[in-house]
Amino acid sequence: MDVQDHSRGSQSVEISKVAQKRQIVTELPGPRSSELMVRRHAAVPRGVGGTLPVFAERAAGGVVVDVDGNSFIDLGAGIAVLNVGSSAELVAAAIAEQAARFTHTCFQVTPYESYVELAERLNLLVPGNVERRTFFVNSGAEAVENAVKIARSATGRQAVVAFDHAFHGRTLLAMSLTSKAMPYKESFGPLAPEIYRLPFSYPYRCAVGASPEACGPACAEAAITAMDRQIGGERIAALVIEPVLGEGGVVIPGAGFLPALAEYCAANGIVFVADEVQAGFARTGRWFASEHSGIIPDIVTTAKGLGGGLPIGGVTARADIVDRIHPGGLGSTFGGNPVSCAAALASIAEVERGGLVEAAQRIGEVLEQRLRPLVDEVAAVGDVRVIGGMAAVELVSDRARKTPDPAAVTKVLARCHSEGVIMLKAGTFDNVVRILPPLVIGEDLLSEGVEILEKALRSL
Ligand SMILES: *Cc1c(COP(=O)(O)O)cnc(C)c1O
């Protein structure tokens, strides 16, 4: 795709000139952000969380600039959304162009080509040489909800299997599939019925006590026994799983775990749903994280990175499963909005043009090289996990017992934020520092951000 064709107007060119540097010029929060925080607290419920007390003014590449002129290195990417950066040239231009033509018709009322084209792209990108269909919704949670609806309808079964440490969203069914009580489920019940939770392979904390090397097969065996003996394989509509846990703390399952589950699902007519909302779309150094273990999911859910910053969720399903749903059974007023579809197509073009799948692999190499030694050098670092542009440092107060240390994470993040590096927390025990840079981040900026993290960890 020719860049020039798409960069109309001066706006996107302006934004792409955000200097790629870290610079803190006021106290944090600065005066303008402080004013806005007061208004925020008066106008927005406190239930809506907040990581940093600064307000964004503009952002590009690996930098977010706040309203007081402070520049932060972005190692959060808006929670794994900004894989192509937050004002990527092709994306900004495609949005402007589509917005000038039309912003909405509702695909179910008057369809438009970009929706179909995006469906075609995803049908080919998702792993496995299988006939696929894709439709679009507004968010990750909605994609997961629809995957379960499809699986129940197609199988005529009700039970749904989810896993320890899983995060699938905040709507009723997605929240019910999510593992962590606080803050996601606390006080929000009753939850959706017919959900069964099984162990996820977490080599550092194997649920069945196996060694890190044996955790994959051991947890798969435990999960399969539970499906077989407690739930009944013939009662299970879907198994919903993140190929790499995101909110759960960037947990990479042990080798053999996912293939064994996929095999059990295939043998028992269970729809295998890979929730790739966070790990998908080039984040882990593959288009989809499922590729790392060679599995071919029946349904893949996408959202976060898909829209290049605009809201869109995708459900990509095997045609023979999803086409059993009656006409009108699936849809959404805004789902696959034309502006979001244009942004998503441009975002795919940016991944291809920028070689961002490979960029994620290189980010992973840098992070691995820098973070791995900390396991031996810093007592509080219990585990380091890296898979492409997705990394975690798990902190413990007692190495032998692996006692989670959430207070240390709070300290480390506060230090990083005050020095101008955006980083996120994760994990069931709130004891994981999570690193999710935009895949377009420069290596200097990445190194500088990681150096600040290292310093914060060493000073614990
Ligand atoms: C973020 C996330 C969701 C929910 O996505 P929303 O767009 O916030 O609804 C679902 N699954 C996974 C794996 C996620 O990381």
PDBQT file of the ligand as one rigid body, heavy atoms in Angstrom, charges set to zero:
ROOT
HETATM    1  C1  LIG A 501      -9.261  -7.471  27.381  1.00  0.00    +0.000 C 
HETATM    2  C2  LIG A 501      -9.676  -8.867  27.181  1.00  0.00    +0.000 A 
HETATM    3  C3  LIG A 501     -11.023  -9.212  26.963  1.00  0.00    +0.000 A 
HETATM    4  C4  LIG A 501     -12.123  -8.203  27.040  1.00  0.00    +0.000 C 
HETATM    5  O1  LIG A 501     -12.009  -7.240  26.049  1.00  0.00    +0.000 OA
HETATM    6  P1  LIG A 501     -12.871  -5.886  26.156  1.00  0.00    +0.000 P 
HETATM    7  O2  LIG A 501     -12.682  -5.252  24.822  1.00  0.00    +0.000 OA
HETATM    8  O3  LIG A 501     -12.289  -5.100  27.287  1.00  0.00    +0.000 OA
HETATM    9  O4  LIG A 501     -14.265  -6.285  26.419  1.00  0.00    +0.000 OA
HETATM   10  C5  LIG A 501     -11.326 -10.532  26.694  1.00  0.00    +0.000 A 
HETATM   11  N1  LIG A 501     -10.373 -11.474  26.652  1.00  0.00    +0.000 NA
HETATM   12  C6  LIG A 501      -9.072 -11.180  26.861  1.00  0.00    +0.000 A 
HETATM   13  C7  LIG A 501      -8.056 -12.274  26.779  1.00  0.00    +0.000 C 
HETATM   14  C8  LIG A 501      -8.678  -9.876  27.161  1.00  0.00    +0.000 A 
HETATM   15  O5  LIG A 501      -7.397  -9.588  27.406  1.00  0.00    +0.000 OA
ENDROOT
TORSDOF 0
